[in-house]
Amino acid sequence: MMLTGLPLGTLLAIFGGAAAFTVVLYVLRLRRRPVAVPFAPLWHSVLGDRDASRLFSRLRRWLSLLLQLVLLALLAFALGDPRPTGSLGSGRNVVLLIDASASMQATDEKPTRLEAAKAKARELVQGLGGSDRALVVQMGDVPVPLSTLSDSPSELLQAIARVKASDTRARLGRALELAGDALRGAGRGEIVVLSDGALPEPSPPPDLGGARLSFVPVGKSGKNLAITAFSVRRYPLDKSRLEVLAEIANTSTERAEVELSLWGDGAIIDSERLHVEPGARLSRFFSDVGGTRRGLEARLRYADGTRDDLPADDRAYALVPERRRARVLVVTPGNTYLEAALLLDEYLDVTDVKPSAYPPPGRFDATIFDGVAPPPARDSGGLIYLNPPAQGSPVKVGKAISEFGFDTWDRKSRVLRFAALGDVQVAAGHAFEPQRDDKVLGASDDGPIMVAGTRSSRPFIALGFDPRQSDLVLRPAWPLLVLNAIDSFSETDASYLSAYRTGEVWRVPVQEGAREAELTLPDGTRRPVPVQDGRAVTFGERAGVYKLATGAEETRLVTEFAANLADPDESQILPHKTLSVAGKVAPPPEPGGGGVRRELWLLLVAVALCLSLVEWFTYHRRITV
Amino acid sequence: MGILELFQRKKTPRGEATRVELFDDEFQRKLEMLALVSRRVFTGRLRAERRSKKKGSGVEFADHRDYVPGDDIRSIDWNVYRRFGRLLVRLYEEEEDLSIYFLLDCSASMGFGGGQKFDQARRLVAALAYVGLANLDRVTIVGVNDGVPERLPTTRGKGRIFTVFRFLEKLRPGGPTDLGEALRSFAAQHKRRGLAVLVSDFYDPAGFEHGINVLRFEGFEPYVIHLVDEREAAPPLDGDLLLVDCETGDEREVTVTPAVLTRLKTAFADYRSNIEQYCTGKHVPYLAADVSTPFDEIVLRALRRGGFLK
């Protein structure tokens, strides 16, 4: 017998104190309640020689005291949580990995696969042997232990009840690593995976620490349609119009006629019926979408109105980037091509000044210096230099070059996006000598001719030639280059991220200077999120529209962003009846030890309760008083 | 009357408030009814006439005796003299008012349990006194305990009933019971014998029979009204208690159990039965008056049973 609760010394102290207190209460003379009677001789005739304090009565009181002391001893012993020595260490150690990925929200099992998995987990817990212990882990993108390695069924059942589905994928490898670590050295370890089997096989195979892996399959069918991609962007040269991409997939085994509808700001914009072959994906562009200010939503359903088994991927959300009028200052003696390029964007407020009039009053998002490079004013915003002179140029102007072009350019740069620069011919210009942190956006064989960087915390883009000395101004790349550069400074990026993907760490840009932010989830719950390097960092678990608030109450700025499941693997909900890890098929879990629990404290408390009932009965029947 | 006056509580002297409770209009109406009933019960008898054992100047012949000088010669039976030659005087049964003494136990036990026994006793005394007064009897009320007895002087005529009310209202229960001593004192103070109605719960540590015997031996005609409160036989007690006698202050530790309560109930019934048997054995009219029984019902029972009015 071993005490796994309070140590023996503490138990003796508790019992001694309680017993002494009880004895004192019994030794103290019973204070009887005085009651007036009209004629005491009547009571005398009734009571005769009976005396409440005679020896026999005292003995009965001592019997009651003895009963109380036994009661105390039992309770004190129960506090020690005694266990038979043989039962310790001989039980199983089980880790229950409950799949909480998006596919577990499928409704082919009623009410959901997750609830079915939780029910099976509860059965496993109730079937644990007396000396078995278990750990409940929620298996999502990140495995989350919800209990300790405990032998308490109530704790384990509560942990199972706390398992919640998320709109992420389940990563079996991480969960198995956690389970293996938890069971390392515990002996008789078993890892039970409760899942629909839509799990990528971990590579490399995790070390399970010798634990046995078993699998409990969940799920019946896999009838599902999914929106696997959904994004929106503004047309670069007409930002009032939108282009929307939706990709749908049919993960079931039958051909499906589906209805894909596009909603904007709560009203339907477009709808289309499509035929999708089993296992196929289909992309659909909604071009020239207008009239929507903020939110876009795609909805997918069967054309006959029936629902599939996983509603979570039948909707997708995207938010259109907000448009703000950018203030642009052009410092030029006169440049028709530049003015023409700026006229293409109606959302620009352009101010022209002669170089001699610089700087004018006001704040600007971007300033274009055409052939000049005066010291930039404080509120000039981002700086664009066209053929800057050596004096005042942010980047050192090198040798003069002639008859060159863009031999290389950064195609991923947002400034040069959509711009075809391969055929541009330039008559004359200069090569730059950029600093280490500068970024070369374009270069000829003779050296860098387009450089981006930062000077005194102010971004700049410098072009090493006068555009009028080239055919660039005659090409579509010219206005694209100018407008992209302005957009990059005014943060109205045409490639604005319209939706995030769940199951990833999101880094959402926030107001400059914000140190913390409050995130409102799609279900309305709020939680603070940290801000690092000007971006709020959080792990995305649920699809839907989020709100991110920064700043104080008076100057609070709320931005919205959307998140979608957009995971073809999770939309593949066809259940798997087996689970293979490292080439081995996981068998069903080992049956439990019959549910006989060897917790003696329960028995002790039960005996104490029975004794208490006996004491109560004998007291009220006037046997022990 | 203003509207506020409707809600004003009328201030009345404490005594009047008590009279409203004890002897209200309803009570007085019942008294009238009882007086009428008493007349029907004694139909054929002369009103206000009671034959006494004393021979005197009544109208109904009783006996003869020898003439002695000084006798009224008008009472000589001349027919007897003519036939037997002896001077005999006619004797008649003397008609006199009946004296009724109400002896009300005013010990503390009568006020036990909210004083219902004492209130019932006072109502009974008031009602019987009214019947007596209505029949032109001489009514005397004495409140007895171990101290100096409270006494309402002899009175008659039903117009005096309010005096009776006022007297009864002033009585308060208190002190121990010693009926023997108290009634011995009463007998010494009242030479005129008559009906002595003893109203008590007979919780006398010296024994209930002492008081009755004093009345018997002193020549009174005792009439026992035993106040009974059945709740005293089954008190709502349980557990370890210290019993205190409300009169003597005697204490007794006791653990009350259902068995003890059962025995108490039996003892209570035995005690009551003993009093009744004793009275029956001594030809003393006995009437048990339960506090839960309306007083007029008890009075009617007393009248129908007889012994109260000759």
Chai-1 contact restraints between the chains, C-beta under 6 A:
chainA,res_idxA,chainB,res_idxB,connection_type,confidence,min_distance_angstrom,max_distance_angstrom,comment,restraint_id
A,L30,B,D240,contact,1.0,0.0,6.0,A-B,restraint_1
A,R32,B,D240,contact,1.0,0.0,6.0,A-B,restraint_2
A,R32,B,L241,contact,1.0,0.0,6.0,A-B,restraint_3
A,R32,B,L242,contact,1.0,0.0,6.0,A-B,restraint_4
A,R32,B,E253,contact,1.0,0.0,6.0,A-B,restraint_5
A,R33,B,L241,contact,1.0,0.0,6.0,A-B,restraint_6
A,P34,B,L242,contact,1.0,0.0,6.0,A-B,restraint_7
A,P34,B,V244,contact,1.0,0.0,6.0,A-B,restraint_8
A,V35,B,L241,contact,1.0,0.0,6.0,A-B,restraint_9
A,V35,B,L243,contact,1.0,0.0,6.0,A-B,restraint_10
A,A36,B,V244,contact,1.0,0.0,6.0,A-B,restraint_11
A,A36,B,C246,contact,1.0,0.0,6.0,A-B,restraint_12
A,V37,B,L243,contact,1.0,0.0,6.0,A-B,restraint_13
A,P38,B,S109,contact,1.0,0.0,6.0,A-B,restraint_14
A,P38,B,F112,contact,1.0,0.0,6.0,A-B,restraint_15
A,P38,B,Y203,contact,1.0,0.0,6.0,A-B,restraint_16
A,P38,B,E232,contact,1.0,0.0,6.0,A-B,restraint_17
A,P38,B,C246,contact,1.0,0.0,6.0,A-B,restraint_18
A,F39,B,S109,contact,1.0,0.0,6.0,A-B,restraint_19
A,F39,B,Y203,contact,1.0,0.0,6.0,A-B,restraint_20
A,A40,B,D245,contact,1.0,0.0,6.0,A-B,restraint_21
A,A40,B,D250,contact,1.0,0.0,6.0,A-B,restraint_22
A,L42,B,A267,contact,1.0,0.0,6.0,A-B,restraint_23
A,W43,B,L243,contact,1.0,0.0,6.0,A-B,restraint_24
A,S45,B,A267,contact,1.0,0.0,6.0,A-B,restraint_25
A,V46,B,R263,contact,1.0,0.0,6.0,A-B,restraint_26
A,V46,B,L264,contact,1.0,0.0,6.0,A-B,restraint_27
A,V46,B,A267,contact,1.0,0.0,6.0,A-B,restraint_28
A,A52,B,E253,contact,1.0,0.0,6.0,A-B,restraint_29
A,A52,B,T255,contact,1.0,0.0,6.0,A-B,restraint_30
A,R622,B,T257,contact,1.0,0.0,6.0,A-B,restraint_31
